[in-house]
């Protein structure tokens, strides 16, 4: 069975306060975009029950392979269900450490994939609980819908954001950014606008009201991020911002953009929303 984990962008990201568990409470609207990995799982009866052979191709995934969220998701399932021998193949197209949630999406889609492939019978609530243990934004990727995120990012509600007939230009300069490294010691804003309310305003008003609190910190360390944002706005983006903790930057256009050129070492995509 084959599934296609999708990426996301953040429409606003407010860091509210540090929690006793060392995480931060946030508010953000998470919006799915059509940049996807591919994840396949098949039962292999030649493998011992519970054994998983996992391989990854495409873009490199840094770090210990055992920390891959796909394998961590398998372990969460293994604690509650017996598993047959499995072969899994992940093909990465979503860059890691890019603020696009690719790893979280892979983990969440592993839960969905195995639940369906093996008829494990997990409810939506049980899948959400397992996804939340995998990572703060993993539950979002269980449904391909815009959602408003609170708490660590695991408390979700439907978001009324409509960008149909708009175009998205997504640019990744290849800079790996650690979320934990960005938020550690950051100066928190004393007050925030009501994010759900400001997103109800026309798109043209978002640039000054829909703010990513992490963007100034990351841009100061990596000037390329600010330069990409400025270029997108110069080329006609109605709204441009960094996604998540970076380093990806996106611009939303009212019409199909053309002629936008970035350095060859950058990755860029254009999507109709």
C-alpha positions as a Markdown table, in Angstrom:
| # | Residue | x | y | z |
|---|---|---|---|---|
| 1 | Unk | 0.0 | 0.0 | 0.0 |
| 2 | Unk | 1.2 | 3.5 | -0.9 |
| 3 | Unk | 0.5 | 6.8 | 0.6 |
| 4 | Unk | 1.8 | 10.3 | 0.0 |
| 5 | Unk | 2.6 | 12.4 | 3.1 |
| 6 | Unk | 2.0 | 16.1 | 2.4 |
| 7 | Unk | 3.8 | 19.2 | 3.6 |
| 8 | Unk | 2.4 | 22.2 | 5.4 |
| 9 | Unk | 3.0 | 25.9 | 5.7 |
| 10 | Unk | 2.3 | 28.1 | 8.8 |
| 11 | Unk | 0.0 | 31.0 | 8.3 |
| 12 | Unk | 1.2 | 32.9 | 11.4 |
| 13 | Unk | 3.0 | 31.4 | 14.3 |
| 14 | Unk | 2.7 | 32.9 | 17.7 |
| 15 | Unk | 4.9 | 31.6 | 20.6 |
| 16 | Unk | 2.9 | 32.4 | 23.7 |
| 17 | Unk | 4.7 | 31.0 | 26.8 |
| 18 | Unk | 7.1 | 28.3 | 28.0 |
| 19 | Unk | 5.4 | 25.3 | 29.6 |
| 20 | Unk | 6.6 | 23.3 | 32.6 |
| 21 | Unk | 7.4 | 20.4 | 30.2 |
| 22 | Unk | 9.9 | 22.7 | 28.4 |
| 23 | Unk | 7.7 | 23.0 | 25.3 |
| 24 | Unk | 6.1 | 26.3 | 24.3 |
| 25 | Unk | 2.4 | 27.0 | 23.9 |
| 26 | Unk | 1.8 | 28.3 | 20.4 |
| 27 | Unk | -1.0 | 29.4 | 18.1 |
| 28 | Unk | -0.7 | 28.8 | 14.3 |
| 29 | Unk | -2.8 | 28.0 | 11.3 |
| 30 | Unk | -1.4 | 25.0 | 9.5 |
| 31 | Unk | -2.2 | 24.8 | 5.8 |
| 32 | Unk | -1.6 | 21.7 | 3.7 |
| 33 | Unk | 0.3 | 22.1 | 0.5 |
| 34 | Unk | 0.8 | 19.6 | -2.4 |
| 35 | Unk | 4.5 | 18.9 | -1.9 |
| 36 | Unk | 4.6 | 15.2 | -1.0 |
| 37 | Unk | 6.8 | 12.3 | 0.1 |
| 38 | Unk | 5.9 | 8.7 | -0.9 |
| 39 | Unk | 5.6 | 6.0 | 1.7 |
| 40 | Unk | 5.0 | 2.3 | 1.0 |
| 41 | Unk | 4.5 | -0.7 | 3.2 |
| 42 | Unk | 4.0 | -4.3 | 2.3 |
| 43 | Unk | 3.6 | -7.5 | 4.4 |
| 44 | Unk | 6.6 | -9.9 | 3.9 |
| 45 | Unk | 5.8 | -13.3 | 5.4 |
| 46 | Unk | 9.4 | -14.3 | 4.8 |
| 47 | Unk | 10.4 | -11.9 | 7.7 |
| 48 | Unk | 9.8 | -12.9 | 11.3 |
| 49 | Unk | 6.7 | -11.4 | 12.8 |
| 50 | Unk | 7.3 | -7.8 | 14.0 |
| 51 | Unk | 10.5 | -7.3 | 12.0 |
| 52 | Unk | 10.6 | -4.2 | 9.8 |
| 53 | Unk | 13.0 | -3.6 | 6.9 |
| 54 | Unk | 13.0 | 0.1 | 6.3 |
| 55 | Unk | 14.8 | 2.0 | 3.5 |
| 56 | Unk | 14.8 | 5.7 | 2.5 |
| 57 | Unk | 15.6 | 7.2 | -0.9 |
| 58 | Unk | 15.4 | 10.6 | -2.3 |
| 59 | Unk | 16.5 | 13.6 | -0.2 |
| 60 | Unk | 18.9 | 12.7 | 2.6 |
| 61 | Unk | 17.5 | 12.4 | 6.1 |
| 62 | Unk | 20.1 | 13.5 | 8.7 |
| 63 | Unk | 20.5 | 11.9 | 12.1 |
| 64 | Unk | 20.3 | 8.3 | 13.4 |
| 65 | Unk | 18.0 | 6.2 | 11.2 |
| 66 | Unk | 16.5 | 4.7 | 14.3 |
| 67 | Unk | 15.1 | 8.1 | 15.2 |
| 68 | Unk | 13.1 | 8.3 | 12.0 |
| 69 | Unk | 9.5 | 9.1 | 12.9 |
| 70 | Unk | 8.3 | 6.3 | 10.6 |
| 71 | Unk | 10.1 | 3.7 | 12.7 |
| 72 | Unk | 9.0 | 5.5 | 15.9 |
| 73 | Unk | 5.4 | 5.2 | 14.7 |
| 74 | Unk | 5.8 | 1.5 | 14.1 |
| 75 | Unk | 7.0 | 1.2 | 17.7 |
| 76 | Unk | 4.0 | 3.0 | 19.0 |
| 77 | Unk | 1.8 | 0.5 | 17.1 |
| 78 | Unk | 3.9 | -2.5 | 18.2 |
| 79 | Unk | 3.2 | -1.7 | 21.8 |
| 80 | Unk | -0.5 | -2.2 | 21.2 |
| 81 | Unk | -0.9 | -4.7 | 18.3 |
| 82 | Unk | 1.0 | -7.7 | 17.0 |
| 83 | Unk | 2.6 | -7.0 | 13.6 |
| 84 | Unk | 3.7 | -9.2 | 10.8 |
| 85 | Unk | 7.0 | -8.9 | 9.0 |
| 86 | Unk | 7.0 | -5.6 | 7.0 |
| 87 | Unk | 9.0 | -3.9 | 4.4 |
| 88 | Unk | 8.7 | -0.1 | 4.2 |
| 89 | Unk | 10.1 | 2.3 | 1.7 |
| 90 | Unk | 10.1 | 6.1 | 2.2 |
| 91 | Unk | 11.0 | 8.4 | -0.8 |
| 92 | Unk | 11.8 | 11.9 | 0.5 |
| 93 | Unk | 10.8 | 14.9 | -1.6 |
| 94 | Unk | 10.1 | 17.3 | 1.3 |
| 95 | Unk | 13.3 | 18.7 | 2.7 |
| 96 | Unk | 14.0 | 18.2 | 6.3 |
| 97 | Unk | 14.6 | 21.0 | 8.9 |
| 98 | Unk | 12.8 | 23.2 | 6.5 |
| 99 | Unk | 9.7 | 24.3 | 8.5 |
| 100 | Unk | 7.4 | 22.1 | 6.3 |
| 101 | Unk | 6.7 | 19.3 | 8.7 |
| 102 | Unk | 7.9 | 16.5 | 6.4 |
| 103 | Unk | 9.1 | 14.2 | 9.1 |
| 104 | Unk | 6.0 | 14.7 | 11.2 |
| 105 | Unk | 3.9 | 13.9 | 8.1 |
| 106 | Unk | 5.8 | 10.7 | 7.4 |
| 107 | Unk | 5.3 | 9.6 | 11.0 |
| 108 | Unk | 1.6 | 10.4 | 11.0 |
| 109 | Unk | 1.1 | 8.7 | 7.6 |
| 110 | Unk | 2.8 | 5.6 | 8.9 |
| 111 | Unk | 0.1 | 5.3 | 11.6 |
| 112 | Unk | -2.6 | 5.8 | 8.9 |
| 113 | Unk | -1.0 | 3.4 | 6.5 |
| 114 | Unk | -0.5 | 0.5 | 8.9 |
| 115 | Unk | -3.9 | 1.0 | 10.5 |
| 116 | Unk | -5.5 | 0.5 | 7.0 |
| 117 | Unk | -3.1 | -2.0 | 5.6 |
| 118 | Unk | -3.3 | -4.4 | 8.6 |
| 119 | Unk | -6.9 | -3.6 | 9.6 |
| 120 | Unk | -5.7 | -2.7 | 13.1 |
| 121 | Unk | -8.9 | -1.0 | 14.1 |
| 122 | Unk | -7.5 | 2.1 | 15.8 |
| 123 | Unk | -10.0 | 4.9 | 16.2 |
| 124 | Unk | -9.4 | 8.5 | 15.1 |
| 125 | Unk | -8.9 | 9.4 | 18.8 |
| 126 | Unk | -6.4 | 6.7 | 19.3 |
| 127 | Unk | -4.4 | 7.7 | 16.2 |
| 128 | Unk | -4.4 | 11.3 | 17.4 |
| 129 | Unk | -3.0 | 10.3 | 20.8 |
| 130 | Unk | -0.3 | 8.2 | 19.2 |
| 131 | Unk | 0.6 | 11.0 | 16.7 |
| 132 | Unk | 0.8 | 13.5 | 19.6 |
| 133 | Unk | 3.3 | 11.3 | 21.3 |
| 134 | Unk | 5.4 | 11.2 | 18.1 |
| 135 | Unk | 5.6 | 15.0 | 17.8 |
| 136 | Unk | 3.8 | 18.3 | 18.5 |
| 137 | Unk | 2.5 | 18.8 | 14.9 |
| 138 | Unk | 2.1 | 15.1 | 13.9 |
| 139 | Unk | -1.7 | 15.1 | 14.6 |
| 140 | Unk | -2.2 | 17.8 | 12.0 |
| 141 | Unk | -1.1 | 15.4 | 9.3 |
| 142 | Unk | -3.8 | 12.9 | 10.0 |
| 143 | Unk | -6.2 | 15.1 | 8.0 |
| 144 | Unk | -5.4 | 17.1 | 4.9 |
| 145 | Unk | -7.3 | 20.2 | 5.9 |
| 146 | Unk | -6.4 | 23.7 | 7.2 |
| 147 | Unk | -6.4 | 23.5 | 11.0 |
| 148 | Unk | -5.9 | 26.0 | 13.8 |
| 149 | Unk | -3.3 | 24.6 | 16.2 |
| 150 | Unk | -2.9 | 25.5 | 19.9 |
| 151 | Unk | -1.1 | 24.0 | 22.9 |
| 152 | Unk | 2.1 | 22.4 | 21.7 |
| 153 | Unk | 0.5 | 22.2 | 18.3 |
| 154 | Unk | -1.5 | 19.1 | 19.0 |
| 155 | Unk | -4.8 | 20.8 | 19.9 |
| 156 | Unk | -6.5 | 21.3 | 16.6 |
| 157 | Unk | -9.7 | 22.8 | 15.3 |
| 158 | Unk | -11.0 | 23.5 | 11.7 |
| 159 | Unk | -9.6 | 26.7 | 10.2 |
| 160 | Unk | -11.6 | 28.8 | 7.9 |
| 161 | Unk | -8.9 | 29.8 | 5.4 |
| 162 | Unk | -9.7 | 29.7 | 1.7 |
| 163 | Unk | -6.9 | 30.2 | -0.8 |
| 164 | Unk | -8.5 | 28.5 | -3.8 |
| 165 | Unk | -7.5 | 30.2 | -7.2 |
| 166 | Unk | -4.3 | 31.5 | -5.6 |
| 167 | Unk | -0.8 | 30.3 | -6.4 |
| 168 | Unk | 2.0 | 29.4 | -3.9 |
| 169 | Unk | 5.7 | 29.8 | -4.6 |
| 170 | Unk | 7.8 | 27.9 | -2.1 |
| 171 | Unk | 11.5 | 28.4 | -1.7 |
| 172 | Unk | 14.0 | 26.4 | 0.4 |
| 173 | Unk | 17.6 | 27.7 | 0.5 |
| 174 | Unk | 18.9 | 24.4 | 1.9 |
| 175 | Unk | 19.6 | 25.7 | 5.4 |
| 176 | Unk | 18.7 | 23.2 | 8.1 |
| 177 | Unk | 17.0 | 24.9 | 11.1 |
| 178 | Unk | 16.4 | 23.3 | 14.5 |
| 179 | Unk | 13.1 | 24.4 | 16.1 |
| 180 | Unk | 14.5 | 23.8 | 19.6 |
| 181 | Unk | 17.5 | 25.9 | 18.8 |
| 182 | Unk | 15.4 | 28.8 | 17.7 |
| 183 | Unk | 12.9 | 29.0 | 20.6 |
| 184 | Unk | 15.5 | 28.5 | 23.3 |
| 185 | Unk | 16.0 | 31.8 | 25.1 |
| 186 | Unk | 13.9 | 33.8 | 22.7 |
| 187 | Unk | 12.2 | 37.0 | 23.9 |
| 188 | Unk | 8.5 | 36.3 | 23.9 |
| 189 | Unk | 6.1 | 39.0 | 22.7 |
| 190 | Unk | 4.0 | 40.6 | 25.5 |
| 191 | Unk | 0.8 | 40.5 | 23.4 |
| 192 | Unk | -0.5 | 38.9 | 20.3 |
| 193 | Unk | -3.4 | 39.6 | 17.9 |
| 194 | Unk | -6.2 | 37.2 | 17.6 |
| 195 | Unk | -4.8 | 35.0 | 14.8 |
| 196 | Unk | -8.1 | 33.5 | 13.8 |
| 197 | Unk | -9.7 | 36.9 | 13.5 |
| 198 | Unk | -6.8 | 38.5 | 11.5 |
| 199 | Unk | -6.9 | 35.6 | 9.0 |
| 200 | Unk | -10.5 | 36.5 | 8.2 |
| 201 | Unk | -9.4 | 39.8 | 6.8 |
| 202 | Unk | -8.6 | 40.1 | 3.0 |
| 203 | Unk | -5.3 | 38.5 | 2.1 |
| 204 | Unk | -3.8 | 41.9 | 1.2 |
| 205 | Unk | -4.0 | 42.8 | 4.9 |
| 206 | Unk | -2.1 | 39.8 | 6.2 |
| 207 | Unk | 1.4 | 41.1 | 5.6 |
| 208 | Unk | 1.4 | 43.3 | 8.7 |
| 209 | Unk | -1.0 | 41.3 | 10.9 |
| 210 | Unk | -0.2 | 37.5 | 10.3 |
| 211 | Unk | 3.2 | 37.3 | 11.9 |
| 212 | Unk | 5.6 | 34.4 | 12.5 |
| 213 | Unk | 7.4 | 35.2 | 15.8 |
| 214 | Unk | 10.3 | 33.0 | 14.8 |
| 215 | Unk | 11.0 | 34.7 | 11.5 |
| 216 | Unk | 13.1 | 37.7 | 12.8 |
| 217 | Unk | 15.3 | 35.4 | 14.9 |
| 218 | Unk | 16.0 | 33.0 | 12.0 |
| 219 | Unk | 16.4 | 35.8 | 9.5 |
| 220 | Unk | 18.9 | 37.5 | 11.6 |
| 221 | Unk | 21.1 | 34.4 | 11.6 |
| 222 | Unk | 20.4 | 33.5 | 8.0 |
| 223 | Unk | 20.0 | 36.6 | 5.9 |
| 224 | Unk | 19.0 | 34.5 | 2.8 |
| 225 | Unk | 15.6 | 34.0 | 4.4 |
| 226 | Unk | 14.8 | 37.7 | 4.5 |
| 227 | Unk | 16.2 | 38.2 | 1.0 |
| 228 | Unk | 13.9 | 35.5 | -0.4 |
| 229 | Unk | 10.9 | 37.0 | 1.3 |
| 230 | Unk | 11.7 | 40.5 | -0.1 |
| 231 | Unk | 12.1 | 39.1 | -3.6 |
| 232 | Unk | 8.7 | 37.3 | -3.4 |
| 233 | Unk | 7.0 | 40.5 | -2.4 |
| 234 | Unk | 8.9 | 42.4 | -5.1 |
| 235 | Unk | 7.6 | 39.9 | -7.7 |
| 236 | Unk | 4.0 | 40.5 | -6.6 |
| 237 | Unk | 3.3 | 38.1 | -3.7 |
| 238 | Unk | 0.2 | 39.4 | -1.8 |
| 239 | Unk | 1.6 | 37.7 | 1.3 |
| 240 | Unk | 5.0 | 36.2 | 2.1 |
| 241 | Unk | 6.5 | 34.7 | 5.2 |
| 242 | Unk | 8.8 | 32.0 | 6.6 |
| 243 | Unk | 7.1 | 28.7 | 7.4 |
| 244 | Unk | 7.5 | 27.3 | 10.9 |
| 245 | Unk | 11.0 | 27.6 | 12.2 |
| 246 | Unk | 12.4 | 27.9 | 8.7 |
| 247 | Unk | 14.2 | 27.8 | 6.5 |
| 248 | Unk | 11.5 | 27.6 | 3.8 |
| 249 | Unk | 9.8 | 30.8 | 2.7 |
| 250 | Unk | 6.6 | 31.1 | 0.7 |
| 251 | Unk | 4.7 | 33.7 | -1.2 |
| 252 | Unk | 1.0 | 33.6 | -2.1 |
| 253 | Unk | 0.1 | 35.2 | -5.4 |
| 254 | Unk | -3.3 | 36.2 | -6.8 |
| 255 | Unk | -2.2 | 35.1 | -10.3 |
| 256 | Unk | 0.1 | 32.5 | -11.7 |
| 257 | Unk | 3.7 | 33.9 | -11.2 |
| 258 | Unk | 6.3 | 33.7 | -13.9 |
| 259 | Unk | 9.9 | 34.8 | -14.3 |
| 260 | Unk | 10.9 | 34.4 | -10.6 |
| 261 | Unk | 14.5 | 33.3 | -10.5 |
| 262 | Unk | 16.4 | 32.2 | -7.4 |
| 263 | Unk | 20.0 | 30.9 | -7.0 |
| 264 | Unk | 20.5 | 27.5 | -8.5 |
| 265 | Unk | 21.4 | 26.0 | -5.1 |
| 266 | Unk | 17.9 | 26.8 | -3.8 |
| 267 | Unk | 14.9 | 24.5 | -4.3 |
| 268 | Unk | 11.7 | 26.1 | -5.4 |
| 269 | Unk | 8.2 | 24.9 | -6.3 |
| 270 | Unk | 5.1 | 26.6 | -7.7 |
| 271 | Unk | 1.7 | 25.2 | -6.8 |
| 272 | Unk | -1.9 | 26.2 | -7.7 |
| 273 | Unk | -3.9 | 26.1 | -4.4 |
